[in-house]
Amino acid sequence: MSGGTALLEVKNLKKYYPVKSKLSRKLLGQVKAVDGISFSIQPGEVLGLVGESGCGKSTAGCTVLRLENATSGEVWFEGQEILSMDKRMLKDIRKNMQMVFQDSYSCMNPKMTIQEIIREPLVIYKMPRREQNEKIGRLLELVGLTREQGGRYPHELSGGQRQRAGIARALALEPKLIIADEPVSALDVSIQAQIINLMADLKKELGLGYLFIAHDLSVVKHISDRIAVMYLGKIVEQCEKKELYASPLHPYTVSLLNAVPIPDPEIKKERILLEGDLPSPIDPPSGCRFHPRCSGAKECCRISEPQLREVTPGHFAACHFAGGNVSETVSEAVSEPGEV
């Protein structure tokens, strides 16, 4: 990761949703969708954010863009804290932060053509009409669409073509950061590769930074520079891409990598099956949130919550036993560990 001022820096971000009784409206608890995550993205860097469905990664992306209001924490974009900004200040900075959504159909107005959809942000930011037409044509060409396709409605395009249109809309204001929320999960495998290659080419050509959200480690492998693994509202591992695939430290990351299929029928591998379902974010387990599903959990894992710590240079993991190094918080507890 390069030095200098980060393009995006997230510090201890939390997003809780209240759970209330339908009759009395009494507060029963809180869904801790995002529970204190921190990460940074340098200019032109791609951070892959991966985890199971329901772990909070999409909520994290929406909260960073203030599509959801954060419960607490800080989000800094080019040295400016955006969670405390008023609407006027936020409008000035939002053109530099755009989003590509998972469902390319539901995020578009079905009554507008693709050209009109791409034009909308240009109108909001008062670009002259003649420049708008030229810009739309360039954007369509940039993402691999024709002007004729730009005159169609969303339902007249294939899923891959609609996602290209969504990318064109996100690029309309020449942003520096794109938050891509599972942009290929709804597409066929062959089309997934095309969209990922397109986004990788745009990164090189335009110098874009990405927060690339996905549930599949095989998807983020080809575009990410660094990867953060998220589980039940928290980041449990974060490091350079090559390091993660070569030497994963957290047992949850190991299980995710083990689930990636190998396209060779001759290769047989022993599957690591996680026991149980993802716990409820309303009442997460005590200690390490992964311990009920971890085959190597000890008594200290149930009692003490591991902090995200640097196990090896640049490689962070939230596990008491990551890399064979016992964290200081449980050094005494693990001297005579008991099985959970």
Residue pairs with C-beta under 8 A, 6 or more apart in sequence:
1 40
1 42
1 45
1 225
1 226
1 240
1 314
2 42
2 43
2 45
4 42
4 43
5 78
5 79
6 40
6 41
6 42
6 76
7 41
7 42
7 43
7 45
7 77
7 78
7 176
7 177
7 209
8 40
8 41
8 64
8 75
8 76
8 77
8 97
8 177
8 209
8 211
9 39
9 40
9 41
9 74
9 75
9 76
10 37
10 38
10 39
10 40
10 60
10 64
10 73
10 74
10 75
10 76
11 38
11 73
11 74
11 75
11 76
12 36
12 37
12 38
12 72
12 73
12 74
13 34
13 36
13 37
13 38
13 60
13 63
13 64
13 70
13 72
13 73
13 74
13 75
14 32
14 34
14 35
14 36
14 70
14 71
14 72
14 73
15 33
15 34
15 56
15 59
15 60
15 63
15 68
15 70
15 71
16 30
16 31
16 32
16 33
16 35
16 71
17 30
17 31
17 33
18 27
18 29
18 30
18 31
19 27
19 28
19 29
19 30
19 31
19 282
20 26
20 27
20 28
21 28
29 282
29 283
30 282
31 281
31 282
32 233
32 281
32 282
32 284
33 56
33 59
33 233
33 281
34 56
34 59
34 60
34 63
34 233
35 56
35 232
35 233
35 234
35 281
35 284
36 73
36 233
36 234
37 60
37 230
37 233
37 234
37 235
38 235
38 308
39 47
39 49
39 228
39 235
39 238
41 47
41 177
41 209
41 210
41 211
42 209
43 176
43 207
43 209
44 203
44 207
44 208
44 209
45 209
45 210
45 225
45 226
46 203
46 209
46 210
46 212
46 223
46 224
46 225
46 226
47 210
47 211
47 212
47 224
47 225
47 226
47 227
47 228
48 212
48 213
48 214
48 220
48 221
48 223
48 224
48 226
48 227
48 228
48 241
49 57
49 60
49 61
49 211
49 212
49 213
49 214
49 227
49 228
49 230
50 57
50 213
50 214
50 215
50 216
50 217
50 220
50 227
50 228
50 229
50 230
50 256
51 57
51 215
51 229
51 230
51 231
51 256
52 215
52 231
52 278
53 215
54 278
54 281
55 230
55 231
55 232
55 233
55 278
56 230
56 232
56 233
56 281
57 213
57 215
57 230
58 102
58 181
58 182
58 213
59 68
60 213
60 230
61 99
61 179
61 181
61 211
61 213
62 68
62 99
62 181
63 69
63 70
63 75
64 75
64 97
64 179
64 211
65 94
65 97
65 99
65 179
66 75
66 82
66 83
66 90
67 99
70 83
73 83
74 81
74 83
75 81
75 82
75 83
76 82
77 93
77 96
77 97
77 177
78 96
78 176
80 93
82 90
82 93
85 93
95 121
95 125
95 173
95 174
95 175
96 173
96 175
96 176
96 177
97 175
97 176
97 177
97 179
98 170
98 171
98 173
98 175
98 177
98 178
98 179
99 170
99 178
99 179
99 180
99 181
100 163
100 166
100 167
100 170
100 178
100 179
100 180
100 181
100 183
101 107
101 166
101 181
101 183
102 181
102 182
102 183
102 185
102 186
103 186
104 154
104 159
104 162
104 163
104 165
104 166
104 186
105 154
105 155
105 159
105 162
107 166
108 117
108 154
108 162
108 165
108 166
109 116
109 117
109 154
110 153
110 154
110 155
111 153
112 120
112 153
113 150
113 151
113 152
113 153
114 140
114 145
114 149
114 150
114 151
114 152
114 153
114 154
114 157
114 165
114 168
115 136
115 140
115 150
115 151
117 154
117 165
117 169
118 136
118 139
118 140
118 150
118 165
118 168
118 169
118 172
119 132
119 136
120 169
121 169
121 172
121 173
122 131
122 132
122 135
122 136
122 172
122 173
123 132
125 173
127 135
135 172
136 150
136 172
137 147
137 150
139 168
139 171
139 172
140 146
140 147
140 149
140 150
140 168
142 168
142 171
142 202
143 164
143 165
143 167
143 168
143 171
143 198
143 202
144 164
144 198
145 161
145 164
145 165
145 168
149 157
149 161
150 165
154 162
154 165
157 165
158 191
159 186
159 187
159 188
159 191
160 187
160 188
160 191
160 194
160 195
163 183
163 184
163 187
163 195
164 195
164 198
166 183
167 183
167 195
167 198
167 199
167 202
170 178
171 178
171 202
171 206
174 206
175 208
176 207
176 208
176 209
177 208
177 209
177 210
177 211
178 199
178 208
178 209
178 210
178 211
179 210
179 211
179 213
180 199
180 210
180 211
180 212
180 213
181 213
182 213
182 214
182 215
183 195
183 199
183 212
184 191
184 192
184 195
184 196
184 214
184 219
185 214
185 215
185 216
185 219
187 195
192 219
196 219
196 222
196 223
199 210
199 212
199 223
200 222
200 223
202 208
203 209
203 210
203 223
210 223
212 220
212 223
212 224
214 220
216 260
217 227
217 245
217 256
217 257
217 260
218 260
218 261
220 227
220 241
221 241
221 245
224 241
225 240
225 241
226 238
226 239
226 240
226 241
227 238
227 239
227 240
227 241
227 244
228 235
228 237
228 238
229 235
229 236
229 237
229 238
229 244
229 250
229 252
229 253
229 256
230 236
231 252
231 289
231 290
232 278
232 279
232 281
232 284
232 289
232 290
233 281
233 284
233 289
234 289
234 308
234 318
235 308
235 318
236 250
236 252
236 253
236 290
236 308
236 317
236 318
236 319
237 244
237 248
237 249
237 250
237 252
237 253
237 315
237 316
237 317
237 318
238 308
238 315
238 316
238 317
239 314
239 315
239 316
240 314
240 315
243 312
243 314
243 315
244 253
245 257
247 315
248 254
248 257
249 311
249 315
249 317
249 319
249 322
249 323
250 290
250 317
250 318
250 319
250 322
251 290
251 294
251 295
251 296
251 319
252 290
252 293
252 294
254 272
255 272
255 274
258 269
258 271
258 272
259 271
259 272
262 269
274 293
275 292
275 293
275 295
276 292
276 293
279 285
279 289
279 292
285 291
285 292
285 302
286 302
286 303
286 305
287 300
287 301
287 302
287 303
287 304
287 305
288 294
288 297
288 301
288 302
288 304
288 305
288 306
288 318
288 319
288 320
289 305
290 297
291 297
291 301
291 302
291 340
292 340
294 301
296 321
297 339
297 340
298 320
298 321
298 334
298 337
298 338
298 339
298 340
299 333
299 337
299 338
299 339
299 340
300 320
300 330
300 333
300 334
300 337
301 320
301 340
302 340
303 333
304 320
304 329
304 330
304 333
306 318
306 319
306 320
306 322
306 327
306 329
306 330
307 318
307 327
307 329
308 316
308 317
308 318
309 316
309 317
309 318
309 322
309 327
310 316
311 317
311 322
311 323
311 325
312 323
315 323
317 323
319 327
320 326
320 327
320 329
320 330
320 334
321 327
321 334
326 334
